[in-house]
């Protein structure tokens, strides 16, 4: 689906993006230069996953099958399941955040794909594509 709203980040851009965030009182926000933040407010992929609608990641368990079940859908394999999950959320105004280069090039690991609301993506400064 070429008209999907996709934000693509390199592994370095992903790391910089996460490092530029903090979580306080279950709210993600962008760090302000010169401000002090507690170590407990650090955001990594695991913390970010708590704010994603769904995800497919080699490093963080996004529970694809549980998410599919929540949508009252079934699938023959994980690839079909993820396609249905993506379609469900993208039809509802979410965006797909794809991270490239995290896995070894010859590795057949699953892609890094995160689904977030468009509102969250904009608030965190991600370059949301026009629909």
HELIX and SHEET records of a PDB file:
HELIX    1   1 UNK A   11  UNK A   19  1                                   9    
HELIX    2   2 UNK A   39  UNK A   41  5                                   3    
HELIX    3   3 UNK A   45  UNK A   49  1                                   5    
HELIX    4   4 UNK A   64  UNK A   70  1                                   7    
HELIX    5   5 UNK A   78  UNK A   90  1                                  13    
HELIX    6   6 UNK A  118  UNK A  123  1                                   6    
SHEET    1   A 4 UNK A   6  UNK A  10  0                                        
SHEET    2   A 4 UNK A  94  UNK A 100  1                                        
SHEET    3   A 4 UNK A 112  UNK A 117 -1                                        
SHEET    4   A 4 UNK A  54  UNK A  56 -1                                        
SHEET    1   B 2 UNK A  21  UNK A  24  0                                        
SHEET    2   B 2 UNK A  27  UNK A  30 -1                                        
END                                                                             
